[in-house]
């Protein structure tokens, strides 16, 4: 449920920001996350790769499910779950907890990656 809520919040934030701000690149997103979560260099590199993959996959999903909101929502939720699982492998428990707390408060980066 928490993932579904975050996905909805992320989608809304992305839609709102798409009209006012250019989307964050994976590098910008990862730098912001690194500073906020105090990631080490190895974590930064792994998270950058993950953020790049996530952004690419998100764009693919949005393009291929353009006319099917249900399929898009389902696939984006699955992508979010996979992202969270991979973050759990990269980050320490305290970093992951901080990330989840930031996301629930809406302070995460609203970029599309």
C-alpha positions as CSV (number, residue, x, y, z in Angstrom):
1,X,0.0,0.0,0.0
2,X,2.8,2.4,0.9
3,X,4.3,1.7,-2.6
4,X,1.0,2.5,-4.3
5,X,0.7,5.7,-2.3
6,X,4.2,6.7,-3.2
7,X,3.7,5.9,-6.8
8,X,0.6,8.0,-6.9
9,X,2.4,10.9,-5.2
10,X,5.3,10.5,-7.5
11,X,3.0,10.5,-10.6
12,X,1.2,13.6,-9.4
13,X,4.5,15.4,-8.6
14,X,5.9,14.4,-12.0
15,X,2.9,15.7,-13.8
16,X,2.9,19.0,-11.9
17,X,6.6,19.5,-12.4
18,X,6.6,18.6,-16.0
19,X,4.8,21.8,-16.7
20,X,7.1,24.0,-14.6
21,X,10.5,22.4,-14.2
22,X,12.5,20.2,-16.5
23,X,12.7,16.6,-15.3
24,X,15.8,15.7,-13.2
25,X,18.4,13.5,-14.9
26,X,19.4,10.3,-13.1
27,X,22.7,12.0,-12.3
28,X,21.0,15.0,-10.6
29,X,18.6,12.7,-8.8
30,X,21.4,10.5,-7.5
31,X,23.5,13.5,-6.4
32,X,20.5,14.8,-4.5
33,X,19.8,11.4,-2.9
34,X,23.5,11.0,-2.1
35,X,23.7,14.3,-0.2
36,X,20.5,13.7,1.6
37,X,21.2,10.1,2.6
38,X,25.0,10.4,2.9
39,X,25.8,7.6,0.5
40,X,29.3,6.4,0.0
41,X,30.9,6.3,-3.4
42,X,30.1,2.7,-4.1
43,X,26.4,3.3,-3.2
44,X,26.4,6.3,-5.4
45,X,27.6,4.4,-8.4
46,X,25.1,1.5,-7.8
47,X,22.2,4.0,-7.3
48,X,23.1,6.0,-10.4
49,X,22.9,2.8,-12.5
50,X,19.6,1.9,-10.8
51,X,18.2,5.4,-11.4
52,X,19.2,5.3,-15.0
53,X,17.6,1.9,-15.5
54,X,14.5,3.0,-13.7
55,X,14.1,6.2,-15.8
56,X,14.6,4.3,-19.1
57,X,12.0,1.7,-18.0
58,X,9.6,4.3,-16.8
59,X,9.7,6.1,-20.2
60,X,9.2,2.8,-22.0
61,X,6.2,2.0,-19.8
62,X,4.7,5.4,-20.4
63,X,5.1,5.1,-24.2
64,X,3.9,1.6,-24.6
65,X,0.9,2.0,-22.3
66,X,-0.1,5.5,-23.4
67,X,-3.7,4.4,-24.1
68,X,-4.1,2.0,-21.2
69,X,-4.0,3.7,-17.9
70,X,-4.7,0.5,-16.0
71,X,-1.7,-1.3,-17.5
72,X,0.5,1.8,-17.1
73,X,-0.4,2.0,-13.4
74,X,0.2,-1.7,-12.8
75,X,3.5,-1.7,-14.6
76,X,4.7,1.5,-12.9
77,X,3.7,0.0,-9.5
78,X,5.8,-3.1,-10.3
79,X,8.7,-0.9,-11.4
80,X,8.5,1.0,-8.1
81,X,8.4,-2.2,-6.1
82,X,11.5,-3.4,-7.9
83,X,13.2,-0.1,-7.3
84,X,12.5,-0.2,-3.6
85,X,13.8,-3.7,-3.4
86,X,17.1,-2.8,-5.2
87,X,17.5,0.3,-2.9
88,X,17.3,-2.1,0.0
89,X,20.2,-4.0,-1.4
90,X,22.3,-0.8,-2.0
91,X,21.5,1.2,1.2
92,X,21.9,0.6,4.8
93,X,18.8,0.1,6.9
94,X,19.0,3.6,8.3
95,X,19.5,5.1,4.8
96,X,16.6,3.1,3.4
97,X,14.4,4.2,6.4
98,X,15.3,7.9,5.7
99,X,14.5,7.5,2.0
100,X,11.1,6.0,2.8
101,X,10.5,8.8,5.4
102,X,11.4,11.4,2.8
103,X,9.1,9.8,0.2
104,X,6.2,9.7,2.6
105,X,6.7,13.4,3.4
106,X,6.9,14.3,-0.3
107,X,10.5,15.6,0.0
108,X,11.9,13.2,-2.5
109,X,13.0,14.5,-5.9
110,X,10.0,14.7,-8.2
111,X,12.0,14.0,-11.4
112,X,11.0,11.2,-13.7
113,X,13.9,9.1,-12.9
